[in-house]
Amino acid sequence: MDEQHQRSWAEPFKIKMVEPIRMTARADRERFIAEAGYNTFLLRSEDVYIDLLTDSGTSAMSDQQWAGMLLGDEAYAGSRNFYHLEDAVRKYYGYSYLVPTHQGRGAEHILSQIAIKPGDFVPGNMYFTTTRLHQELAGGTFVDVIVDEAHDPAADYPFKGNVDLEKLQELIDRVGAEHIPYVSVAATVNMAGGQPIAMENLREVRKLTKIHGIRVILDAARAIENAYFIQQREPGYHDTPVAKILREMCSYTDGCTMSAKKDALVNIGGFLALNDANLYDEARNLVVVYEGLHTYGGLAGRDMEAMARGIEESVSDDHIRARVGQVEYLGRKLQEADVPIVRPIGGHAVYLDARRFYRHIPQDEYPAQALAANIYLDSGVRGMERGIVSAGRDPQTGENHHPSLELVRLTIPRRVYTQAHMDVVAESVVEVYRHRAEARGLKIVYEPKYLRFFQARFDPLD
Ligand SMILES: *Cc1c(COP(=O)(O)O)cnc(C)c1O
């Protein structure tokens, strides 16, 4: 290691506005979590001390973004902020056509409706909750084609987001390319633990799909974090700026759905971007039905301005190093205490492996759900379940999916918390781990039909 590597780094910003947060007493938290049905999604934010529920829409905007909010052109049609956003997407992602949407699932909805026919199959590198649901609502069937390593939380593979090309080829042979509207490629893969896909793998996916005339659509929510991992881990990219890596990644795809609430540093917003003029025409038409005119897509002009500026900031190497570096900092602290986490440490979150954390709680008693509740009880830190509750049920059989990954996600908002907050989180998780033998499972007492993890309620088992 050279001298440079032994020096500390710090965030490339300073703080000029603060929002007080509240510490609560354990007795209060016992009441709050019971009232929330042991589901951290149903807690009130003001009862949470450090909020690691999600990095979605929870990032801190910069002074430049806030200044842009005052420059909103709130015209119904043809807002100047739309054109600024369109320029930013063309410049940094490289796609030709842009349809703004209120957030990522708005783009998923439109894409699924225009591209998927009933009976189609949509292969993807692991499912994402809203993405798969929109594919299913359009009559499609999601098929997981991620590499096997992704399902093993202890496997130390650097690109666990990779598509298994044999699985993809097998699906093409089985159902025929005409029944595969596109391959859904996420970068990074949220449900696998924020794991990246390699550039080489993307290139191979492009090669294979090109032969069969199948499109590739990128889930770009965290593509810049993915680009950073490529820069750090893939031979040949160490001196390439993340902005350039991002452009190359996108060049192997035909379009993307984007939740700008992730990489793009805004509190609301998303888009669908496409290269095909005909598909864009259909998207531009359908967005009017569900989101709004194609030059605002459910957003205010000021929201689009903040997004355009956020995209520009998000591709800065200094920004992304500090962002992923903070996640690594928390992950390393937990590893040093032998807390079982998904390896390698992901880009946006540290994922606790609830199967190994609570070996005595069977998956049907929701160990990850119980673990998220117990961390909240210990310290007021809020994480979320990513296991059997999130996986939901098979729409055909009604049976529970039993995912191999049973995780609690501690997700770090961008530019919001300090290293001291991370220390507090780590200490709390270690404390809960120390008391693991006393933990009990849960039973479900209310289950909504769609995306149950958001609103389900539980009771502790005796
Ligand atoms: C958040 C997310 C989405 C959905 O985006 P929303 O803005 O929440 O609607 C889709 N894919 C991935 C990988 C995400 O993390």
Ligand as a Chemical Component Dictionary entry (heavy atoms), coordinates in Angstrom:
data_LIG
# 
_chem_comp.id                   LIG 
_chem_comp.type                 NON-POLYMER 
_chem_comp.pdbx_formal_charge   0 
_chem_comp.three_letter_code    LIG 
# 
loop_
_chem_comp_atom.comp_id 
_chem_comp_atom.atom_id 
_chem_comp_atom.alt_atom_id 
_chem_comp_atom.type_symbol 
_chem_comp_atom.charge 
_chem_comp_atom.model_Cartn_x 
_chem_comp_atom.model_Cartn_y 
_chem_comp_atom.model_Cartn_z 
_chem_comp_atom.pdbx_ordinal 
LIG C1 C1 C 0 -36.303 2.034  -5.691 1  
LIG C2 C2 C 0 -36.106 1.118  -6.793 2  
LIG C3 C3 C 0 -37.038 1.002  -7.835 3  
LIG C4 C4 C 0 -38.379 1.716  -7.808 4  
LIG O1 O1 O 0 -38.250 3.073  -7.774 5  
LIG P1 P1 P 0 -39.231 4.035  -6.941 6  
LIG O2 O2 O 0 -38.655 5.396  -7.166 7  
LIG O3 O3 O 0 -39.193 3.603  -5.508 8  
LIG O4 O4 O 0 -40.592 3.898  -7.502 9  
LIG C5 C5 C 0 -36.732 0.160  -8.868 10 
LIG N1 N1 N 0 -35.587 -0.545 -8.904 11 
LIG C6 C6 C 0 -34.673 -0.469 -7.926 12 
LIG C7 C7 C 0 -33.417 -1.272 -8.008 13 
LIG C8 C8 C 0 -34.894 0.353  -6.836 14 
LIG O5 O5 O 0 -34.012 0.396  -5.846 15 
# 
loop_
_chem_comp_bond.comp_id 
_chem_comp_bond.atom_id_1 
_chem_comp_bond.atom_id_2 
_chem_comp_bond.value_order 
_chem_comp_bond.pdbx_ordinal 
LIG C1 C2 SING 1  
LIG C2 C3 SING 2  
LIG C2 C8 DOUB 3  
LIG C3 C4 SING 4  
LIG C3 C5 DOUB 5  
LIG C4 O1 SING 6  
LIG O1 P1 SING 7  
LIG P1 O2 DOUB 8  
LIG P1 O3 SING 9  
LIG P1 O4 SING 10 
LIG C5 N1 SING 11 
LIG N1 C6 DOUB 12 
LIG C6 C7 SING 13 
LIG C6 C8 SING 14 
LIG C8 O5 SING 15 
# 
